[in-house]
Amino acid sequence: MKSTTVRRTASVVAVTAALAGVAACGAGGSSGGAAHRDGKAAAGETARGGADTPAGALTALRTAADSTGRADSARVDMTVSMGTLMSMKGHGALSWGHGLSGTLTLTYTGGTVADTMRATGTTSVQARYLPDAYYARMSDAFAAQAGGKHWIRYGYDDMARLGGGSGAYLKDQMQNNTPNQAVKLLLASGDVKRAGEERIAGVHTTHYHGTVNVADLAARTGHSLTAAQLADMKRQLTDSGITTDTVDLWIDDRNLLVRKVESADTAKGALTTTATYGDYGVKVAVGAPPRGDTADFKELLAAQGAGAGAS
């Protein structure tokens, strides 16, 4: 395996594992204050027949954001696709009570990304998410070319430095993201409507739909970003062709998020992420892999000749 392949593969996993972590939760969030309305308000709207109005939809989503946020953990099944570049699926369990943590098993199912991964003997990756970094478990063939180490550590601080404004935003989202952020995403936009009732994963749900301006949302939700980082991230969003994010949510009768679907057009093709949640409150235990079997992404790039400032 050539050093360029090792670098490319490590970079591919950096993007896809991070994308999976964000997709499993949500693409952003509001300041949170509007989401903490108690359930009595939603019940009052429903009793008055206001559930089908925009105000009723917003009230119901505020309750769902609060209930989902307080649940602290859940099992998740997800899919991600981006034009001909990639498609993957994942499953696992995540906790968000004290920062995002948990595990996802990611399987590359198509696109040029899957071709790159197959070249290294890897078709699936176990991703572990911790408050300061995420880890990806690679194949034996990859480890043979990476100092014998199977795991790659992606520190959020390193990703912020390597990725410019988008990297800083990614760090912010990975450390502060929760599934209810998808609900807050629609609350932040104000553009939401009730779209009917459906059974999802055997559960009765109410469907909500809306559209978000991605750049405006990022400016509201990237709380730890500097003005320069926000400007850089907006430029990168413009270059990627992402302008709006269409969001569909399904909320059950306990005011918990059951499924979310987000879609956007990009320069690489249509981006669609789907996540389905269940078993809220499940116990999630995760730790860093053995240090002796772990390579650091930044150091791996330098060792393979990419240099510490590679992007």
Secondary structure, 3 states (H helix, E strand, C coil): CCHHHHHHHHHHHHHHHHHHHHHHHCCCCCCCHHHCCCHHHHHHHHHCCCCCCHHHHHHHHHHHHHHHHHHCEEEEEEEEEECCCEEEEEEEEEECCCCCEEEEEEEEEEHHHHHHHHHCCCCEEEEEEECCEEEEECCHHHHHCCCCCCEEEEEHHHHHHHHHHHHHHHHHHHHHCCCHHHHHHHHHHCCEEEEEEEEECCEEEEEEEEEEEHHHHHHHHCCCCCHHHHHHHHHHHHHHCCCEEEEEEEEECCCCEEEEEEEEEECCEEEEEEEEEECCCCCCCCCCCCHHHEEEHHHHHHHCCCCCCCC
